[in-house]
Amino acid sequence: MHRLQTPRSQQYGWIFFWIALSVAAFSVFWLMAKKMSPTPPKSLQMATGVEDGAYHQFGLKYQALLKQHGINLILQTSSGSVENLTKLNEGRVDVGFVQGGLGPLASAAHTRAANFDAQDEGAAQATPLRSLATTGHEAVWIFSRELNLSPGLGALKGRRVAVGVAGSGNQTIALELLGNYGLLGEQLAPLAGTELLTIGGLAAAQKLIDKEIDAFILVASVNAPAAQKLLNTDGLRLASLAQAEGLARRLPYFQTVTLKRGSVSPQLDRPSEDIRLLSTTTNLVVQEDLHPALAYLLLEAARQVHRMPNLLSRAGEFPSAQGTDFPLADESTRYFKNGRPFLQTYLPFWLANLVQRMALLMLPLLALMLPLVRLLPWLRTWRQSRRLYRHYGELKFLEQELLTRQLSSTESAQAQQRLIRIEQDIRNTRFPLDFSDRVYTLRQHVELVRSKLATPGS
């Protein structure tokens, strides 16, 4: 004989339904979290420069700031910008400092200025690297002991000149300048008698002070240890290039800045006149797929590290979205337009990121759940209708049994129990008002079958 489903089993059915729905929702949520809004990594690799250079000193400050937010910034020293750019292109680091003039946008501008065929702007945009900002001026400091290099660098012919370590952006720019003054032959070889030394930083500065070389072309921040050492050493001459504006037009990644008279030391009147310098800018370059939360964190660190004024820039001039050598990151566009993200302004980094990720994930989930929520009333009505029809089917089956044969006392007792269960199920179920007539009719049929059971043979 068919066994009637009890109210308890009906309740379990709903429990299983909600468990299945919850598992499905969690699975969708997990997949979206992995694909759409992954958790930011806990560590980053950063390419800086030589240990006694400005890049590495900046990197140490970034490291301390990111550590406050639970991010481990691992610093990788290098020979300079060229090696940093290689590491970035090969994906060995996530972020690095790159000197102006080395990126695809600067290269495209350079070729156009030199009247070659213009490079495809789309090719420049196709790089997997993005610039978060420019972080400061990198002036071209041309120091010598006895030579007057302000009229031009032609006086370096036949001299010993330090141009920066091999593979550095310093060396690249130094060779570019020397080439423009006709001091390099084919394949960038120096003219006979001119000796180019591939040393830089404090080592080259000391050689100039010790009169072991005649000049040093240093491309660095004004805060770089080598620049500070040379600026504060007696007996050295800093070139104020007469052709600075022309060179900036010829090499578009350059601009001109002025080191004002007495800015190094008013007491010593150092320098004793305004010095015109060529300058490029430092790019803070990241991988295109860097997590947005980390991009904003790096931008905020850049603001704290580079916002202060120095001898070549005003307060708040850097970091800047202007003059980047790489396509500007989307996060940078929003940061410089709207400022720091709202949540990161008022919440700790990890909590702001969690709330942002949850909001990002909940919006599409709500869009998916809304049709389901609208479907639930219909589903509940359908299940209640199905329950009523099933009870009607059981009553019909029981009536057929009564019409076709005589039930035993055991079977009659089981039938009575089934009728009681049907009544309990109806009593424990909340049916909509429009089901009232069907529920009332079902109860009448239960009483009718009960009366037939009470009068066998009727």
Solvent accessible surface area in square Angstrom, and as a share of the most:
residue,aa,sasa,rsa
1,M,102,0.45
2,H,107,0.48
3,R,189,0.69
4,L,9,0.04
5,Q,77,0.34
6,T,50,0.29
7,P,34,0.21
8,R,163,0.59
9,S,36,0.23
10,Q,12,0.05
11,Q,110,0.49
12,Y,100,0.38
13,G,28,0.27
14,W,65,0.23
15,I,75,0.38
16,F,135,0.56
17,F,59,0.24
18,W,112,0.39
19,I,93,0.47
20,A,62,0.48
21,L,35,0.17
22,S,67,0.43
23,V,90,0.52
24,A,53,0.41
25,A,34,0.26
26,F,136,0.57
27,S,48,0.31
28,V,56,0.32
29,F,46,0.19
30,W,131,0.46
31,L,97,0.48
32,M,24,0.11
33,A,14,0.11
34,K,117,0.50
35,K,168,0.71
36,M,98,0.44
37,S,8,0.05
38,P,64,0.40
39,T,83,0.48
40,P,10,0.06
41,P,67,0.42
42,K,138,0.59
43,S,48,0.31
44,L,3,0.02
45,Q,55,0.25
46,M,0,0.00
47,A,0,0.00
48,T,0,0.00
49,G,3,0.02
50,V,57,0.33
51,E,119,0.53
52,D,52,0.27
53,G,14,0.14
54,A,11,0.08
55,Y,25,0.09
56,H,23,0.10
57,Q,71,0.31
58,F,27,0.11
59,G,0,0.00
60,L,79,0.39
61,K,105,0.45
62,Y,0,0.00
63,Q,59,0.26
64,A,57,0.44
65,L,32,0.16
66,L,1,0.01
67,K,151,0.64
68,Q,139,0.62
69,H,59,0.26
70,G,51,0.49
71,I,6,0.03
72,N,82,0.42
73,L,0,0.00
74,I,66,0.33
75,L,32,0.16
76,Q,50,0.22
77,T,61,0.35
78,S,12,0.08
79,S,31,0.20
80,G,9,0.09
81,S,2,0.01
82,V,52,0.30
83,E,59,0.26
84,N,0,0.00
85,L,29,0.14
86,T,56,0.33
87,K,15,0.06
88,L,1,0.01
89,N,84,0.43
90,E,107,0.48
91,G,52,0.50
92,R,127,0.46
93,V,1,0.01
94,D,42,0.22
95,V,0,0.00
96,G,0,0.00
97,F,0,0.00
98,V,0,0.00
99,Q,6,0.03
100,G,1,0.01
101,G,16,0.15
102,L,34,0.17
103,G,1,0.01
104,P,34,0.22
105,L,37,0.19
106,A,9,0.07
107,S,44,0.29
108,A,1,0.00
109,A,31,0.24
110,H,49,0.22
111,T,32,0.19
112,R,102,0.37
113,A,47,0.36
114,A,45,0.35
115,N,139,0.71
116,F,143,0.60
117,D,134,0.69
118,A,69,0.53
119,Q,82,0.36
120,D,101,0.52
121,E,83,0.37
122,G,43,0.41
123,A,66,0.51
124,A,5,0.04
125,Q,82,0.36
126,A,80,0.62
127,T,20,0.12
128,P,72,0.45
129,L,1,0.00
130,R,39,0.14
131,S,0,0.00
132,L,0,0.00
133,A,0,0.00
134,T,1,0.01
135,T,5,0.03
136,G,15,0.14
137,H,18,0.08
138,E,5,0.02
139,A,0,0.00
140,V,3,0.02
141,W,0,0.00
142,I,2,0.01
143,F,4,0.02
144,S,2,0.01
145,R,55,0.20
146,E,146,0.65
147,L,22,0.11
148,N,80,0.41
149,L,4,0.02
150,S,30,0.19
151,P,79,0.50
152,G,10,0.10
153,L,0,0.00
154,G,41,0.40
155,A,48,0.38
156,L,0,0.00
157,K,123,0.52
158,G,42,0.40
159,R,92,0.33
160,R,94,0.34
161,V,1,0.00
162,A,0,0.00
163,V,1,0.01
164,G,1,0.01
165,V,44,0.26
166,A,66,0.51
167,G,31,0.30
168,S,6,0.04
169,G,1,0.01
170,N,18,0.09
171,Q,31,0.14
172,T,55,0.32
173,I,3,0.02
174,A,0,0.00
175,L,29,0.15
176,E,48,0.21
177,L,0,0.00
178,L,1,0.01
179,G,34,0.33
180,N,49,0.25
181,Y,50,0.19
182,G,46,0.45
183,L,6,0.03
184,L,24,0.12
185,G,35,0.34
186,E,156,0.70
187,Q,182,0.81
188,L,109,0.54
189,A,50,0.39
190,P,54,0.34
191,L,61,0.30
192,A,100,0.77
193,G,61,0.59
194,T,11,0.06
195,E,90,0.40
196,L,36,0.18
197,L,38,0.19
198,T,73,0.42
199,I,42,0.21
200,G,14,0.14
201,G,20,0.19
202,L,58,0.29
203,A,61,0.47
204,A,0,0.00
205,A,0,0.00
206,Q,73,0.33
207,K,67,0.28
208,L,0,0.00
209,I,36,0.18
210,D,72,0.37
211,K,137,0.58
212,E,82,0.37
213,I,3,0.02
214,D,31,0.16
215,A,0,0.00
216,F,0,0.00
217,I,0,0.00
218,L,8,0.04
219,V,7,0.04
220,A,11,0.09
221,S,12,0.08
222,V,3,0.02
223,N,81,0.42
224,A,4,0.03
225,P,42,0.26
226,A,5,0.04
227,A,0,0.00
228,Q,65,0.29
229,K,76,0.32
230,L,2,0.01
231,L,11,0.05
232,N,79,0.41
233,T,30,0.18
234,D,102,0.53
235,G,53,0.51
236,L,29,0.14
237,R,111,0.40
238,L,29,0.14
239,A,7,0.05
240,S,14,0.09
241,L,4,0.02
242,A,57,0.44
243,Q,71,0.32
244,A,1,0.00
245,E,97,0.44
246,G,44,0.43
247,L,11,0.06
248,A,16,0.12
249,R,197,0.72
250,R,153,0.56
251,L,2,0.01
252,P,53,0.33
253,Y,31,0.12
254,F,10,0.04
255,Q,76,0.34
256,T,44,0.25
257,V,18,0.10
258,T,49,0.29
259,L,0,0.00
260,K,117,0.50
261,R,146,0.53
262,G,11,0.10
263,S,36,0.23
264,V,27,0.16
265,S,19,0.12
266,P,113,0.71
267,Q,170,0.76
268,L,109,0.54
269,D,52,0.27
270,R,46,0.17
271,P,17,0.11
272,S,73,0.47
273,E,101,0.45
274,D,70,0.36
275,I,8,0.04
276,R,109,0.40
277,L,3,0.02
278,L,1,0.01
279,S,0,0.00
280,T,1,0.00
281,T,12,0.07
282,T,6,0.03
283,N,0,0.00
284,L,0,0.00
285,V,0,0.00
286,V,4,0.02
287,Q,27,0.12
288,E,99,0.45
289,D,129,0.67
290,L,20,0.10
291,H,28,0.13
292,P,64,0.40
293,A,5,0.04
294,L,0,0.00
295,A,2,0.01
296,Y,20,0.07
297,L,4,0.02
298,L,0,0.00
299,L,0,0.00
300,E,9,0.04
301,A,3,0.02
302,A,0,0.00
303,R,86,0.31
304,Q,73,0.33
305,V,21,0.12
306,H,15,0.07
307,R,99,0.36
308,M,125,0.56
309,P,71,0.45
310,N,54,0.28
311,L,62,0.31
312,L,20,0.10
313,S,13,0.08
314,R,196,0.71
315,A,72,0.56
316,G,56,0.54
317,E,68,0.31
318,F,14,0.06
319,P,15,0.10
320,S,21,0.14
321,A,25,0.20
322,Q,137,0.61
323,G,60,0.57
324,T,21,0.12
325,D,10,0.05
326,F,2,0.01
327,P,8,0.05
328,L,53,0.26
329,A,5,0.04
330,D,97,0.50
331,E,24,0.11
332,S,0,0.00
333,T,74,0.43
334,R,117,0.43
335,Y,16,0.06
336,F,74,0.31
337,K,164,0.70
338,N,109,0.56
339,G,33,0.32
340,R,86,0.31
341,P,28,0.17
342,F,150,0.62
343,L,47,0.23
344,Q,8,0.04
345,T,68,0.40
346,Y,153,0.58
347,L,57,0.28
348,P,74,0.46
349,F,14,0.06
350,W,155,0.54
351,L,53,0.26
352,A,1,0.01
353,N,12,0.06
354,L,75,0.37
355,V,58,0.33
356,Q,84,0.37
357,R,30,0.11
358,M,65,0.29
359,A,52,0.41
360,L,84,0.42
361,L,0,0.00
362,M,82,0.37
363,L,122,0.61
364,P,39,0.25
365,L,16,0.08
366,L,101,0.50
367,A,66,0.51
368,L,106,0.53
369,M,62,0.28
370,L,93,0.46
371,P,80,0.50
372,L,40,0.20
373,V,79,0.45
374,R,178,0.65
375,L,85,0.42
376,L,42,0.21
377,P,85,0.54
378,W,152,0.53
379,L,32,0.16
380,R,122,0.44
381,T,52,0.30
382,W,115,0.41
383,R,55,0.20
384,Q,11,0.05
385,S,18,0.11
386,R,125,0.46
387,R,25,0.09
388,L,0,0.00
389,Y,127,0.48
390,R,60,0.22
391,H,1,0.00
392,Y,57,0.22
393,G,38,0.37
394,E,9,0.04
395,L,4,0.02
396,K,137,0.58
397,F,83,0.35
398,L,3,0.02
399,E,37,0.16
400,Q,92,0.41
401,E,30,0.14
402,L,41,0.21
403,L,126,0.63
404,T,101,0.59
405,R,104,0.38
406,Q,125,0.56
407,L,15,0.08
408,S,57,0.37
409,S,97,0.63
410,T,87,0.50
411,E,43,0.19
412,S,31,0.20
413,A,57,0.44
414,Q,91,0.41
415,A,0,0.00
416,Q,54,0.24
417,Q,90,0.40
418,R,14,0.05
419,L,1,0.00
420,I,69,0.35
421,R,75,0.27
422,I,3,0.02
423,E,38,0.17
424,Q,73,0.33
425,D,2,0.01
426,I,5,0.03
427,R,154,0.56
428,N,104,0.54
429,T,22,0.13
430,R,204,0.74
431,F,38,0.16
432,P,50,0.31
433,L,165,0.82
434,D,103,0.53
435,F,2,0.01
436,S,63,0.40
437,D,95,0.49
438,R,75,0.27
439,V,17,0.10
440,Y,139,0.53
441,T,50,0.29
442,L,0,0.00
443,R,116,0.42
444,Q,96,0.43
445,H,64,0.28
446,V,0,0.00
447,E,91,0.41
448,L,84,0.42
449,V,1,0.00
450,R,55,0.20
451,S,56,0.36
452,K,62,0.26
453,L,16,0.08
454,A,72,0.56
455,T,73,0.42
456,P,92,0.58
457,G,76,0.73
458,S,102,0.66
